[in-house]
């Protein structure tokens, strides 16, 4: 009962944080949209947190999937396709270069840069609109370790998008807002069709729903800077853990969780997406999502050619 009460309190706090952000932006920028936007996102996350606290262990994954759908459909469908707002990384880069503090810039600063100082890469686990589709594929638990050098494609993707936006910014009509909106909307459509195709193909070939997240998505390049400082992290209680390794076997990001436990540290991996599958699967209730202040840069990943640590 105390555990459920703490989780319910956490969901209320999350909602109030988003509501406060929306209120601040509404009052400072004079646009009521910001209040609605962040209230809706906060409500979506809170609903997921509440469901996570009341559903059985076997069904807890649906709390995250529901939140992913609520936020993903809103960001991509409502703001993107209907509102013609490019919330992807190219929209962030372009408006940032223009010095325009618009929706994509606010979104990236709050959710994917400064937000990582609080929740790490929770956006990847609870709000990504690419993964909201691939998480319905049948390969939730990766059967093998990660492909070690494939992660370089993340950085190439990141640099490629940045280079493209720099070209557009330097050589095209950046003062023509209608033209800019047209280009960015085309990027939104083409980019997402490409992302979904790559994500589904990778997931199918590698039998891993999170393959796109691990190898192709450029967003973690930004998120890795703040994640080691995250207030909320996973922790495994050493005195409760029986080392059954269910947490590691179900971790969609192939993190060596027990190495952190044996060092008496919280999970500081920049690959942790706070999906809490490890929390939900633990039969001893030894894994918890905790708050605290610490810093760790060591990364322990289970690669497919490296034997797991005993």
LINGI-V133979 format. One line per field, one symbol per residue. ss: DSSP state (h for helix, s for strand, l for the rest). psi: psi as a letter, one per 20 degrees, with the letter a starting at -180 (. if undefined). A space follows every 50 residues. Layout:
ss->???
psi->???
//
This chain:
ss->lhhhhhhhhhhhhhhhhhhhhhhhhhhhhlllhhhhhhhhhhhhhhhhhh hhhhllllllhhhhhhhhhhhhhhhhhhhhhhllllllhhhhhhhhhlll llhhhhhhhhhhhllhhhhllhhhhhllllhhhhlllllllllllslhhh hhhhhhhhhhhhhhhhhhhhhlllllhhhhhhhhhhhhhhhhhhhhhhhh hhhhhhllllhhhhhlllhhhhhhhhhllllssssslllllllllhhhhh llllslhhhhhhllllllllllllllhhhhhlllllssssslllllllll slslllllll
psi->ghghgghghghgggghghgggggghghhikoihhggghggggggghgggg hhhiqrhhihhhgghggggggghggggghfhgikoojrhhgggghghiko maghgggggghifhhhhgjckhghhiipighhghiirjlhophrrqogih ihhghggghggggghhgghhiamiinhhgghgghhghgggghggghgggh gghggilohjgghhhhpighhhhhhhghjpgprpppohihpjkijhghhi oijlpnhhggghjlqrojpiipjkhkhhghioijkipqorqaorppippo poqijppqq.
//
